[in-house]
């Protein structure tokens, strides 16, 4: 008899692969920062029976914190994925096509390519460019095959530096991530989505910032593959589990180019 889904989920170990949102957290300088202010505090208004409530207001960009890039996020020569004109479907309410509201929740197989394990380190060096050879070695070490429609995450250990705001952003020393050749190798495997630990799923060379983002072009424009960024993969890398069930859904924001997500990894019991 097949085990019911809820029983299988209850028996799994659940890892939260997101970072908490808080004022001052690391983020790309290209996007509006996260801000939270307490709009009402306990005691500001007290009901006749003595009850009180507190609430807050959030302000944030669609590409801040752990988030997913919609296909409307990047254009090349004025075109989005599938040759859609980047301005034809855009107005003050966002994109009528390829926005965050077009993203389907992902529940499926996820494979981790842990490049830190290949190099025998907890965290890759700042500005390190991940190569095709790195990804092939990580796949061989994990002993898994990537199938079309899977989610694929790249482990760099960079989430271990989350508390080092300036170093995490990497404006001076850069950020480890896939170069264009590695991005093409990944795209050719036809994953449903890819993800990583830094604020850009890219190799950011020292002192270059976000000057060029070829992997975004390859994934979003050319291949129609969504990107999840600023993930907290440290506990997943520590587990050594190479494949698992990933549950991921973004906020259903009409016309947005990106949205916050809270990815959950369901790991099988050893």
C-alpha positions in Angstrom: 0.0 0.0 0.0 1.4 3.4 -0.9 2.2 5.7 2.0 -0.1 8.7 2.0 1.6 12.0 1.1 0.9 13.6 4.5 2.5 10.7 6.3 5.6 10.8 4.0 5.9 14.5 4.6 5.5 14.1 8.4 8.3 11.6 8.4 10.7 13.9 6.5 13.1 16.5 7.9 12.1 19.9 6.8 14.8 22.6 6.2 13.9 26.2 5.6 16.1 27.5 2.8 15.3 31.1 3.2 16.9 34.0 5.2 14.8 36.1 7.6 13.8 39.5 6.3 15.1 42.3 8.5 16.1 46.0 8.2 19.7 46.4 6.9 20.1 42.8 5.5 22.4 42.3 2.6 20.9 43.0 -0.8 21.8 44.1 -4.4 22.3 47.9 -4.6 20.2 47.7 -7.8 17.0 47.2 -5.8 14.9 49.0 -3.2 15.8 47.8 0.3 13.6 46.0 2.8 12.1 48.2 5.5 9.7 47.3 8.3 8.2 49.8 10.7 5.8 49.2 13.5 2.7 51.1 12.5 0.9 50.4 15.8 2.3 49.3 19.1 0.6 47.6 22.0 -1.0 50.3 24.1 -1.4 52.8 21.2 -5.0 51.8 21.1 -6.7 49.8 23.9 -10.2 48.4 23.5 -12.8 48.6 26.3 -12.0 45.1 27.5 -8.3 45.9 27.8 -7.2 44.1 24.6 -4.6 45.7 22.3 -3.0 44.8 19.0 0.2 45.6 17.1 0.9 45.7 13.4 3.5 46.8 10.9 4.2 48.0 7.4 6.6 46.4 4.9 8.4 48.1 2.0 10.6 46.0 -0.2 11.7 45.4 -3.8 10.8 42.2 -5.6 14.4 41.1 -5.7 15.4 41.5 -2.0 15.9 38.6 0.4 15.2 35.0 -0.7 13.3 35.6 -3.9 12.5 34.2 -7.4 13.1 36.0 -10.7 10.1 36.0 -13.0 10.8 35.9 -16.7 9.9 39.6 -17.1 12.9 40.5 -15.0 15.5 40.6 -17.8 15.4 41.5 -21.5 17.9 41.2 -24.3 17.8 43.7 -27.1 14.4 44.7 -26.1 12.9 41.2 -25.9 11.8 39.0 -23.1 11.7 35.2 -23.2 9.9 33.9 -26.3 10.5 37.1 -28.2 7.9 39.1 -26.2 8.5 42.8 -26.6 9.7 44.1 -23.2 7.6 47.3 -23.4 4.5 46.2 -25.2 3.0 44.5 -22.2 4.3 46.9 -19.5 2.3 49.7 -17.9 2.1 51.3 -14.5 0.6 48.1 -13.0 3.6 45.9 -14.2 3.8 43.2 -16.8 0.7 41.7 -18.4 2.9 38.7 -19.4 5.7 36.7 -17.7 5.3 38.4 -14.3 5.4 36.9 -10.9 1.7 36.0 -11.1 2.5 33.6 -14.0 4.9 31.6 -11.7 3.5 28.1 -10.9 4.4 26.8 -7.4 7.1 24.1 -7.6 6.7 20.8 -5.8 9.2 18.3 -7.1 12.7 16.8 -7.2 15.6 19.0 -6.4 19.3 18.2 -6.9 22.2 20.0 -5.1 25.5 20.5 -6.9 27.7 21.2 -4.0 30.8 22.9 -5.4 32.2 23.4 -1.9 32.5 19.6 -1.5 34.5 19.4 -4.7 37.0 21.9 -3.4 37.0 20.6 0.2 36.0 23.9 1.8 33.0 25.2 3.6 32.8 28.4 1.5 34.2 29.2 -1.9 36.5 32.1 -2.3 35.1 35.5 -3.1 35.0 36.1 -6.8 35.5 32.4 -7.7 34.0 31.5 -11.1 32.3 28.1 -11.1 33.1 26.2 -14.3 31.5 23.4 -16.2 34.2 21.1 -14.7 33.1 22.1 -11.2 29.5 21.2 -11.9 30.4 17.9 -13.5 32.6 17.0 -10.6 29.8 18.0 -8.1 27.3 15.9 -10.0 29.6 12.9 -10.0 30.4 13.3 -6.3 26.6 13.5 -5.5 26.0 10.4 -7.7 22.8 11.8 -9.2 21.5 12.5 -12.7 19.6 15.7 -13.4 16.4 15.2 -15.3 14.4 17.8 -17.3 12.0 19.6 -14.9 14.1 19.2 -11.8 15.2 22.1 -9.6 18.9 22.5 -9.4 20.7 24.4 -6.6 24.4 25.3 -6.6 26.2 25.2 -3.3 28.9 27.8 -2.8 28.7 28.1 1.0 28.1 31.9 0.6 25.1 31.9 2.9 27.6 31.3 5.7 28.7 34.9 5.2 25.2 36.4 5.5 26.1 38.3 8.6 29.0 40.0 6.8 26.9 42.5 4.9 29.5 44.2 2.7 31.5 41.0 2.1 28.2 39.1 1.2 27.3 41.8 -1.4 30.8 41.5 -2.8 31.3 44.9 -4.4 35.0 44.9 -3.6 36.1 41.2 -3.6 33.3 39.7 -5.7 31.0 36.7 -5.2 31.4 33.1 -6.2 28.9 31.9 -8.9 28.5 30.2 -12.3 30.2 31.8 -15.3 28.5 31.9 -18.7 29.8 28.5 -19.7 28.5 26.8 -16.5 25.2 28.7 -17.0 24.8 27.2 -20.5 25.7 23.7 -19.2 22.9 24.0 -16.6 20.4 25.4 -19.1 21.0 22.6 -21.5 19.8 20.2 -18.8 16.4 21.9 -18.9 15.7 22.3 -15.2 12.4 24.0 -14.1 14.4 26.4 -12.0 17.9 27.0 -10.6 19.0 28.6 -7.4 22.0 29.7 -5.3 23.1 31.5 -2.2 24.2 34.9 -3.4 22.2 38.0 -4.4 22.9 37.3 -8.1 23.1 33.8 -9.6 26.3 34.8 -11.3 30.0 34.9 -11.0 30.7 38.5 -9.8 34.4 39.3 -10.4 36.2 41.5 -7.8 35.5 45.2 -8.3 33.0 44.5 -11.2 29.7 44.6 -9.3 26.7 43.8 -11.5 28.2 45.2 -14.7 27.3 42.1 -16.7 24.9 39.3 -15.9 25.2 36.7 -18.7 23.7 33.8 -16.7 20.5 35.8 -16.2 20.2 36.2 -19.9 20.8 32.6 -20.6 18.3 31.4 -18.0 15.5 34.0 -18.1 15.6 35.2 -21.7 17.0 32.4 -23.8 15.8 29.3 -21.8 12.7 30.4 -19.8 14.2 29.0 -16.5 13.4 30.9 -13.3 16.2 31.8 -10.8 16.0 31.7 -7.0 18.5 33.9 -5.2 19.8 34.6 -1.7 18.9 31.1 -0.5 20.2 29.8 2.9 21.8 26.6 1.8 24.3 26.2 4.6 22.1 23.6 6.6 21.4 21.7 3.4 25.1 21.5 2.5 25.9 20.4 6.0 23.4 17.5 5.6 25.2 16.1 2.6 21.8 15.1 1.0 22.1 15.4 -2.8 18.4 15.2 -3.8 15.2 15.8 -2.0 11.6 17.2 -2.4 11.5 20.9 -2.8 8.4 22.9 -2.1 8.5 26.5 -3.3 5.9 29.2 -4.0 6.3 32.9 -4.5 4.0 35.7 -3.5 1.3 36.0 -6.2 2.0 39.7 -7.1 0.4 40.7 -10.4 2.8 42.1 -12.9 5.9 42.0 -10.7 9.3 40.9 -12.0 10.2 39.0 -8.9 8.7 37.9 -5.6 9.8 36.7 -2.1 9.8 32.9 -1.6 10.2 30.5 1.3 11.7 27.3 -0.1 11.3 24.2 2.0 13.4 21.1 1.6 11.9 17.8 2.7 14.8 15.5 3.3 14.2 11.7 3.7 15.0 10.2 7.0 18.3 8.4 7.1 
